[in-house]
């Protein structure tokens, strides 16, 4: 059974749909960042394998792009060989050959290529033929920008890592190396662009609360054991 996820955060704006535009096919759906000019994270829409990244690798698409092969998807109405692509990225964080999970961070929105502003151009192909990405997502019960992205592994049995959490009450104004670990983990998830810090800043407090909201934890701004585990610490 394949898992599916929104490719963009809650609050991303649906700005352009699949179909003919200016006499040519706009072979995908566009989602703008929550804040104008922001570089919101982009997530894999389903489990699959990254087959290519870079520029000029998909005809008719410009800018930095990620292409994922999902194979023959099964369940939830899927019966076709499916591939997705995510274009105009500012930064790509996956590599060709890498296996990814639905909801895994793969890139950040950008304005590379032939664009008028920062956004993610998401496309889907069934057996080699483009179709509406947005309608495909809705057929899975997902509305990009409205539905929270899936947290990879959230439905799996918890791993017995044996890790200990030295500080379970990290919050605004806390200091130390544990704060640095949380800051780096949040940045890897696309929740903050600030540099490394050993001080729990007001910005980190906002980012922790945003992350807790997404993954369904108690939203208190405290990077406790559950939050740290979800961040892979």
C-alpha positions as CSV (number, residue, x, y, z in Angstrom):
1,X,0.0,0.0,0.0
2,X,1.5,3.3,-1.1
3,X,1.5,6.4,1.2
4,X,0.7,9.8,-0.2
5,X,1.4,13.3,1.0
6,X,0.9,17.0,0.2
7,X,4.0,18.3,-1.5
8,X,3.7,21.7,0.2
9,X,3.1,23.1,3.7
10,X,-0.3,24.2,5.0
11,X,-0.8,27.7,3.9
12,X,0.9,27.4,0.5
13,X,-1.2,29.1,-2.2
14,X,-2.6,27.3,-5.3
15,X,-1.8,29.8,-8.0
16,X,-2.0,28.1,-11.4
17,X,-3.7,24.9,-12.5
18,X,-2.9,22.2,-15.1
19,X,-4.2,22.9,-18.6
20,X,-3.7,25.1,-21.7
21,X,-2.2,28.5,-20.9
22,X,-1.2,31.1,-23.5
23,X,-1.8,28.5,-26.2
24,X,0.5,25.8,-24.7
25,X,0.0,23.1,-22.1
26,X,0.9,24.1,-18.6
27,X,1.8,20.5,-17.6
28,X,1.4,20.8,-13.8
29,X,0.0,22.8,-10.9
30,X,1.7,25.7,-9.2
31,X,1.9,26.4,-5.4
32,X,3.3,29.7,-4.1
33,X,5.0,30.0,-0.6
34,X,3.1,31.0,2.5
35,X,4.9,34.4,2.5
36,X,5.8,36.1,-0.7
37,X,9.4,35.4,-1.7
38,X,9.7,32.7,0.9
39,X,11.4,29.4,0.0
40,X,9.0,26.9,1.5
41,X,9.9,23.2,1.7
42,X,8.8,20.8,-1.0
43,X,8.0,17.2,-0.1
44,X,7.7,13.9,-2.0
45,X,4.0,13.2,-2.9
46,X,4.4,9.5,-2.6
47,X,7.0,6.8,-1.9
48,X,9.5,6.3,-4.8
49,X,13.0,6.6,-6.2
50,X,14.6,9.9,-7.3
51,X,15.6,9.3,-11.0
52,X,17.0,12.7,-11.9
53,X,17.7,16.2,-10.6
54,X,19.0,19.3,-12.2
55,X,18.2,21.6,-15.2
56,X,17.1,20.7,-18.7
57,X,16.2,17.1,-17.9
58,X,12.5,17.2,-18.7
59,X,11.2,18.6,-22.0
60,X,9.2,21.8,-21.6
61,X,10.3,22.3,-18.0
62,X,12.9,24.9,-17.0
63,X,14.8,25.5,-13.8
64,X,16.0,23.1,-11.1
65,X,13.8,20.0,-11.0
66,X,13.4,16.8,-9.1
67,X,11.9,13.7,-10.8
68,X,10.6,10.8,-8.8
69,X,9.6,7.4,-10.2
70,X,6.8,5.8,-8.0
71,X,6.5,2.6,-10.1
72,X,3.2,0.9,-10.4
73,X,1.3,2.5,-7.5
74,X,-1.3,0.4,-5.8
75,X,-4.2,1.1,-3.5
76,X,-6.3,4.2,-3.1
77,X,-7.3,4.2,-6.8
78,X,-3.8,4.0,-8.2
79,X,-3.1,1.4,-11.0
80,X,-0.7,3.2,-13.3
81,X,3.1,3.6,-13.7
82,X,3.4,7.0,-12.0
83,X,6.1,9.7,-12.0
84,X,6.1,13.1,-10.4
85,X,8.2,16.2,-10.9
86,X,8.9,19.3,-8.8
87,X,10.2,22.3,-10.6
88,X,11.8,25.8,-10.2
89,X,13.5,24.7,-7.0
90,X,16.0,27.0,-5.2
91,X,17.7,24.1,-3.5
92,X,17.5,20.3,-4.0
93,X,18.4,18.1,-1.1
94,X,18.0,14.6,-2.7
95,X,20.1,12.8,-5.2
96,X,19.4,10.5,-8.2
97,X,19.1,6.9,-7.0
98,X,17.8,7.9,-3.6
99,X,14.7,6.2,-2.2
100,X,12.3,8.7,-0.6
101,X,9.1,8.4,1.5
102,X,5.9,10.3,1.1
103,X,6.3,13.6,3.0
104,X,10.1,13.5,2.9
105,X,11.8,16.8,2.3
106,X,13.2,16.9,-1.3
107,X,13.7,20.5,-2.1
108,X,12.8,24.2,-1.5
109,X,10.6,26.4,-3.6
110,X,12.5,28.8,-5.9
111,X,12.4,30.9,-9.0
112,X,14.9,29.1,-11.2
113,X,14.1,28.9,-14.9
114,X,11.3,30.7,-16.8
115,X,9.2,32.1,-13.9
116,X,7.7,35.3,-12.5
117,X,8.1,34.5,-8.8
118,X,8.9,31.8,-6.3
119,X,6.8,28.7,-6.4
120,X,6.7,24.9,-6.8
121,X,5.6,23.5,-10.1
122,X,4.3,20.0,-9.4
123,X,3.5,17.6,-12.2
124,X,2.4,14.0,-12.5
125,X,2.6,11.5,-15.4
126,X,0.6,8.3,-15.7
127,X,2.2,5.8,-18.1
128,X,4.2,8.7,-19.6
129,X,1.2,11.1,-20.1
130,X,0.9,14.3,-18.1
131,X,-2.3,14.8,-16.0
132,X,-3.5,17.2,-13.3
133,X,-1.3,16.9,-10.2
134,X,-3.8,18.8,-8.1
135,X,-6.8,16.5,-9.0
136,X,-4.6,13.5,-8.5
137,X,-3.8,14.6,-5.0
138,X,-7.5,15.3,-4.3
139,X,-8.3,11.8,-5.4
140,X,-6.1,10.6,-2.5
141,X,-8.0,12.9,0.0
142,X,-5.2,15.5,-0.1
143,X,-5.5,19.2,-1.0
144,X,-2.1,20.7,-1.3
145,X,-1.8,23.8,0.9
146,X,-4.7,22.7,3.1
147,X,-3.7,19.1,4.1
148,X,-0.7,18.7,6.3
149,X,2.2,16.9,4.7
150,X,2.7,13.4,5.9
151,X,5.5,12.7,8.4
152,X,7.6,9.8,7.0
153,X,7.4,6.8,9.3
154,X,4.6,8.3,11.4
155,X,2.6,5.1,11.0
156,X,5.4,2.7,11.5
157,X,6.3,1.0,14.8
158,X,8.6,3.2,16.8
159,X,12.2,2.2,16.6
160,X,14.1,1.2,19.8
161,X,17.0,3.4,19.4
162,X,18.2,3.4,23.0
163,X,18.8,7.1,22.7
164,X,18.7,9.3,25.8
165,X,17.5,12.9,25.8
166,X,19.7,15.0,28.1
167,X,17.4,18.0,28.2
168,X,13.7,17.5,27.9
169,X,12.6,21.0,28.6
170,X,14.3,23.0,25.8
171,X,12.3,26.2,25.3
172,X,12.7,29.9,24.6
173,X,16.0,31.2,26.0
174,X,17.4,27.8,26.8
175,X,21.1,27.4,25.9
176,X,23.5,24.6,25.0
177,X,24.5,22.0,22.4
178,X,21.0,20.3,22.6
179,X,19.5,23.6,21.3
180,X,22.0,23.5,18.4
181,X,20.8,19.9,17.5
182,X,17.2,21.0,17.5
183,X,18.0,24.1,15.3
184,X,19.8,21.9,12.8
185,X,17.1,19.3,12.7
186,X,14.4,21.9,12.2
187,X,16.4,23.5,9.4
188,X,16.8,20.1,7.6
189,X,13.0,19.8,7.8
190,X,12.6,23.2,6.2
191,X,11.3,25.0,9.3
192,X,14.0,27.6,9.8
193,X,16.6,29.3,7.7
194,X,18.6,30.8,10.5
195,X,22.2,29.7,11.1
196,X,23.5,27.4,13.8
197,X,22.7,28.6,17.3
198,X,23.1,27.3,20.8
199,X,20.5,29.8,22.1
200,X,16.8,28.9,21.9
201,X,15.6,32.1,20.1
202,X,12.1,33.4,19.6
203,X,12.4,32.3,16.0
204,X,13.1,28.7,17.1
205,X,10.1,28.9,19.4
206,X,7.9,29.8,16.4
207,X,9.5,27.0,14.3
208,X,9.0,24.4,17.1
209,X,5.4,25.3,17.4
210,X,4.9,25.1,13.6
211,X,6.6,21.7,13.5
212,X,4.5,20.4,16.5
213,X,1.3,21.6,14.7
214,X,2.3,19.7,11.5
215,X,3.1,16.4,13.2
216,X,0.2,16.4,15.6
217,X,2.0,17.0,18.9
218,X,1.0,19.2,21.8
219,X,1.8,22.8,20.6
220,X,3.7,24.3,23.5
221,X,7.0,25.5,22.0
222,X,8.9,23.0,24.2
223,X,11.3,20.7,22.4
224,X,10.7,17.8,24.7
225,X,11.3,14.1,24.2
226,X,8.4,13.5,21.7
227,X,9.4,16.5,19.6
228,X,13.0,15.5,19.6
229,X,12.2,11.9,18.6
230,X,10.0,13.1,15.7
231,X,13.0,15.2,14.6
232,X,15.2,12.1,14.7
233,X,17.4,13.3,17.5
